[in-house]
């Protein structure tokens, strides 16, 4: 990705997070960026396409980090802990993107009208499904070997994903927060995730 495109996406994520994806405009993004609308339209043909790219990048961030830490030789419990403790710091590092995807994903998808926007949201669906499958496979393995209680796996999966994405709703970076906060939060949520499945 070009640095210009990345800069625009970062600015758009901040603006959509702050003003709301529905209310924010390309003008707002341009002002935040200190650029012209033309610079944005050079890379993104519409606000819908820009928003879709922000949502797609949110999915990309975790998909790049979490799959490599899954160890086929590790126990399901250890894999789940490692996955959660990788997921949470990455989500908090890229927080504006994840706030945008949570606040606007469904509504904007329903209003997408161009072929490009529909294609982008179809790609988001594919990446979301691939990410969910990573966790589903670990849950399934744990239920099969007795690490996790046998239960409705779809309910368990969606509840787990809500738990590990909960900081997106309430986390606010603070200058006086201890350096270990994110690590400790990740461990605590990993403990809660495992405990909820046993």
N, C-alpha and C positions, 0 to 999 in steps of 0.2 A: 504494500500500500504506500502511495506517495505521502510525503510529509504534509503536503497541502491538504490532501483528502483526509488524512488522520486528524489534522488540526480542525478541520470543519466538523468532523464527527464529534470530536471532544467538545467543541463549542455547542453543537446542537444538543448533545446529551445534557450539558449543564443548563441550557435554556429550556429544553423540554421538561427537565426535572423541576426547575424553579417556577416556570409559568404554567406548566401543564401542556401536554402535547396538543390538546385541542385548541387552546388559546394562543399558543406561541405561533409566530409567523416566521417566514424567511427573513423579513426585515429585522426581527428580534435577534435572530442568529447572526445576521450580518453586523448588527450593532455590537453584539457581544464580541464578535471576532475582530471588529475594527476593519471590516472589509466591505466591498460592494456586494450587492445581490448577484451580480454577474459572476463573481468568483465562485459563489455557491452553485449557481445554475450550470456552471461549466462542468461540475462533477455530478450534480444531482438534478434531474430534470423537474422535480416537483418536491413539495414539502412531504408528500406521502412517501416518495422514494427515499428521501433523507431520513425520515422517521423509521422506515423499514430497515434501512442500513444500520441505524443506531441499534435497533432491536436485534438484528442479525449479529452485530459485533458483540453484543452482550452475551449471546449464546456462544460465540466463537471463543471468548475469553476462557470460559470454564472448560470447553471442549478441548482446548489446547493444553490445559494443565492437568486435568483429572485422569483421563485415560492412561497416560504413561505411568501413573503410580499404582495402577492395579497389577498385583502380582499373582499370576496363576498358581503359584505354589504357597501362597499365604492363606491363612484361615479366613473365612468370610468375615469374622469379627474384626480381624486386623485390617483386612482390606477396607471394610466400611469405615473404620476409624481413620485410616489414611486418606480415604476419599473425602470425608467430611472435613478433615483438618487441612486439606488442600483447597477444597471448594470455598470455604468461608474467607480465608485471607484474599483469595483472588476476587471474590465478589466485593469485598470491602475496598479493595484497591481500585476497582472500577465501578464504584457505587452509583454514580449518576446514570450509567447505562442500565443498570439493573432496576433502578427506580423508575426509569422510563418504560422499560418493558413490562413492569408490573402495572403501572398506572394506565397504560394505553394499548397494550397488545391486542386485546380482544376487540375493543371498539374500533380501532383503526383498521384492523384486518377486515372487519365487516364493511367498511366504507371504501376499501381499496377499489379503484376503478380501472387503472391502467394495467396493461399486460405486465409491465415491469414490476409494478407493485405487487401484483398477484404472484409473480414468480419469486419475488423476494420473500414474501410471507410463506409461500410453499417451502422455500429453503429453510426458513426459521422452524417450521413444523418438523421438517426432516431432522434438523440438528437437535431440536428439543426431544424428539423421539429417540434419537441415538443416545442422548445423555441419560434419559430416563431408563433406557435399556441397560446401561452400565450398572445402575443401582438395582434394577429389577433382577439382573443376573446374580448379583451378590446376595440379595435377599433370598432368591430361589435356592442358591447353594447353601445358605445358612439354614433354611427350613429343611433341606434334604439331609444335612449332616447333624441336625439337632441343635445347632448353635442358636437358632431363632425358633420361636413358637410358630407352629403351623397355623396360618391364618389367611384371610383374603389378601392375596399379594398386591392387588391393585390398590386396595384401601391402605395397606401398609406403605406402599411406595409413595402415594400422593401425600400421606401424612408426614412421611419422612422428608419429602421435598419441601413441604411447608415449614417444617421445623428448621431445616438448614438454611432456608431463605428468609427466615423471620427477621434477622438483623437488617435486611433491606428496609423494613418498615420503621424500625426504631433507632438504628445506629446513627449517631452524629459524631463525626471526628472532633476530638477535643485536644487542644494544645497541651493540657495538663494531664492527659491520660498516660498511665504508665506504658513504657515501651512493650511490656509483656501482655498488654490487654488483649490484643487480637489473638495471640497464641493461646492465652488462657481461655478466651471465649470459644475458640475452636475446639479445644480439648473438652470443655464443659458440654458443648453441643454434641460432640462425638459420643461422650458418655451417655447423654440423654437419648441419643439415637439408638445406641446399642441396648440400653435398659428398656426402651419402649418395645423392643422386638423380642425380648426374652420372656 
